[in-house]
Amino acid sequence: MRSTAIVLALALTLSGCIQTIAIRTVGGIMEHGFAAFNEEADLGIAREGLSGNLKLLEALIKGDPKNEKLLLFAAQGYSAYALAFVEDDSVERARPLYLRAREYAFRILEQKMDLRAALAGDLEELRLAVDRLSDDDVPAVFWAAFSWGAFINISRTDLTAMGDLSKVDVLMAFVHKRQPSYYYGGSDAYFGSIQGTIPAVLGGRPDLSKSHFEKAMSYSQGRFLIVQVMFAKTYCVQVQDRELFEKLLSGVLEASLDDMPEARLPNAMAKKKAERLLAEIDELF
């Protein structure tokens, strides 16, 4: 009887190990899959493929719930899906997707720090807790901040959501301090958007916004096109610089998707958003 129990326990252990190995093998394959998605120029193909793979990712995470690579893919994937394919058509659908992305990033950070306690404390407590993270944690912090910030950006009538913006600033400041070049200067693009959205009379700094956007553009030599779209949508509209607005967005439309093959998908998305913004120019200026 005892020997049977030992054999059964060993079998279950081996089964668990095999499952984990299988999940991590598929996770490695998906790393190449996400790179292929980013290289896809056809938004329709990308949309259909990404939605299915996000559900596969969630199934893999259920089998290996602390796998940081899978959790990061989920945070990136849901953020990209909401931004590229949902937000412009339905902010109501986009909000929960951004929050889902944030939660996956949070699950990575919770393995490194007492995240919930830090978020419940004051900003200085949060800053001190985040500063104890390492440079290896930059991707998780960035995608947590990106998805949370995107959620707040489309929830501006929600005072509770807006009240969390300072926490997002703390997270993104960590990225800006430790690895400002991460995701093509994503932290500079974020701060450019924040300063470019807040009116000067309420404390916004248009000059600082422009500086951040120009810095973000420098990391890709202007080839990561969504930065120019954000620049036009926030700074240019806020200061009513129609000439720069048209210049930036026309440059996005004229750029070749082959100028940055590894970012064809986000650049195709940027072109679609640029077209929409230019169609609204007379309402914006």
Secondary structure as GFF3:
##gff-version 3
##sequence-region A 1 285
A	DSSP	alpha_helix	2	39	.	.	.	ID=ss1
A	DSSP	alpha_helix	43	63	.	.	.	ID=ss2
A	DSSP	alpha_helix	68	81	.	.	.	ID=ss3
A	DSSP	pi_helix	82	86	.	.	.	ID=ss4
A	DSSP	alpha_helix	91	109	.	.	.	ID=ss5
A	DSSP	alpha_helix	115	120	.	.	.	ID=ss6
A	DSSP	alpha_helix	123	131	.	.	.	ID=ss7
A	DSSP	three_ten_helix	135	137	.	.	.	ID=ss8
A	DSSP	alpha_helix	138	153	.	.	.	ID=ss9
A	DSSP	alpha_helix	159	162	.	.	.	ID=ss10
A	DSSP	alpha_helix	165	178	.	.	.	ID=ss11
A	DSSP	alpha_helix	182	197	.	.	.	ID=ss12
A	DSSP	three_ten_helix	200	202	.	.	.	ID=ss13
A	DSSP	alpha_helix	206	219	.	.	.	ID=ss14
A	DSSP	alpha_helix	226	231	.	.	.	ID=ss15
A	DSSP	pi_helix	232	236	.	.	.	ID=ss16
A	DSSP	alpha_helix	237	239	.	.	.	ID=ss17
A	DSSP	alpha_helix	242	254	.	.	.	ID=ss18
A	DSSP	three_ten_helix	257	259	.	.	.	ID=ss19
A	DSSP	three_ten_helix	261	263	.	.	.	ID=ss20
A	DSSP	alpha_helix	264	279	.	.	.	ID=ss21
A	DSSP	alpha_helix	281	284	.	.	.	ID=ss22
###
